Amino acid sequence: MEDYEDHKAEIEKISKHNEQLLAEFQQSLIDKQLSRQTIRKHMFNVDLYINDFLLYSDDELLEAKQGPLDITEFFGYWFIREAPSSSVTQMNESIVSLKKFYTFLYKRGEIDKRTLDDLKETIKEEKPNWMNSMRHYNYPFM
């Protein structure tokens, strides 16, 4: 029972930190004068990644700053099968959102330059594979 309570407390701690990060990220998007719809889209995409995937998809709880390490697992598998209304378009939008979010985390000192660069390089290299997997999942007979 203690392990469960510790696990629950850790989820709560990370969730609160994520809530703060999301609020600050949202403000940064507002400051850039993005449209409400664009901001809403970015917020949904980042929230899905840090509060659904990173917190609940594995045995290990991951904070947002640890997220770049699991980007391939997210887009290469989880997003395709678990994300609501997943599509190639939604995947592209989510990739843009996460790049913006992790650039935001870099600027506030939560991640280092190498982590951000590695994330961007992984996306550049793996995106065609993720898109292919998404197409095959959505249209298996094409």
Residue pairs with C-beta under 8 A, 6 or more apart in sequence:
7 61
10 61
11 55
11 61
14 55
14 61
14 63
15 51
15 55
17 63
17 64
18 47
18 50
18 51
18 55
18 63
18 64
21 50
21 64
21 105
21 110
22 43
22 46
22 47
22 50
24 104
24 108
25 42
25 43
25 46
25 101
25 104
26 39
26 43
28 104
29 38
29 39
29 42
29 43
29 100
30 39
34 42
41 93
41 97
42 96
42 97
42 100
42 101
45 93
45 94
45 97
45 98
46 97
46 98
46 101
48 83
48 94
49 67
49 74
49 94
49 98
49 101
50 64
50 67
52 82
53 70
53 74
53 78
53 79
53 82
54 61
54 62
54 63
54 64
54 66
54 67
54 70
55 61
55 62
57 73
57 78
57 82
58 70
62 69
62 70
64 101
64 105
64 110
65 105
65 110
65 111
67 98
67 102
68 102
68 111
68 115
68 116
68 118
68 119
68 122
71 98
71 119
71 122
71 123
71 126
72 122
72 126
75 91
75 94
75 95
75 126
75 127
75 130
76 126
76 129
76 130
76 133
77 133
79 86
79 91
79 94
79 130
79 134
80 86
80 130
80 133
80 134
80 137
81 137
83 90
83 94
86 134
86 138
87 134
87 138
88 131
88 134
88 135
88 138
91 130
91 131
91 134
95 123
95 127
98 119
99 119
99 120
99 123
102 111
102 115
102 116
102 119
103 116
105 111
105 116
106 112
106 113
106 115
106 116
135 142
